[in-house]
Amino acid sequence: MTGSTGCSKQAADTKQKVEGLDKLGQIGVISREEGSGTRGTFAQLAGFVQENTDKDQTVKDAKIADDTASVLNMVGSDRSAIGYGSAGIMVSDSQVKVLSVGGVEPGKNNAGYPLSRSFYLVWSGKLNDVEDDFMRYIRGAGQEIVSQSYTAVGKQSSFLSLKPKGKITVTGSTSVGPLLECLAEEYMKLNPKAVITVKQTDSSDGIRQTMQGKCDLGMSSRDLKDNEKEILDYESIARDEIAVIVNKENPLEDISLEQLEKIYTGKIKEWQKLYD
């Protein structure tokens, strides 16, 4: 009798959690573009990357967003939508809310959150003086800036710039880009002889342009592939979580990796069938 009572209570709680989903209709799937490191990492962690390939199985009729800001706008304007993006940028507001995943909320230093990844800078060959000085800043004093919105990967320490003169071009991930812009701005205050330009495209483009010598540093929000590791040097500069968001009118508060996989591969197309 005790076990039966416990199961009944759990079923009642589950029903309460999803009350109102039937009013939302078909799920509006919002995905990042191909080449996005956030998309690649999300698909890998949620379990819908094809074996022996780099292809994810995102449903073909998903609406595509080129950056986190676009995801926020698209989900905020569609009560049936679901999307994902960098937790360091994406926050709940009047139009969207961030879901827990598997009962765990995204957040700095939250080791139990299942959608966690590293931010990387990549380069080819030996760093020149100004590049090396900038990297020293990021590893030390720059970690204070990292810790404001992300999880630091090193201890904050004092930094004395050698003030080398030069230009640095940085290209890649739109998730890493806002952090790099902040780091570059603060570094250039310490070294006025440096000029750093940050161009946001996507992770794969940043890695490709670095290999081709078209930029000095590449930004990636996904792990490097084996062939990329053979060509490039790389370093983690921060830890970030991928946040899952829905419209504020959606009653859902928590979602599982299995449910995300089914939504993003089209196995679940309607909100009311989420718990079938």
Beta strands, then each sheet from edge to edge (+ up, - down):
strand 1: 28-32
strand 2: 63-65
strand 3: 81-86
strand 4: 96-98
strand 5: 100-101
strand 6: 116-123
strand 7: 166-172
strand 8: 194-200
strand 9: 217-220
strand 10: 233-247
strand 11: 254-255
sheet 1: 2+ 1+ 3+ 10- 4+
sheet 2: 2+ 1+ 3+ 10- 6+ 9- 7- 8-
sheet 3: 5+ 11+
end
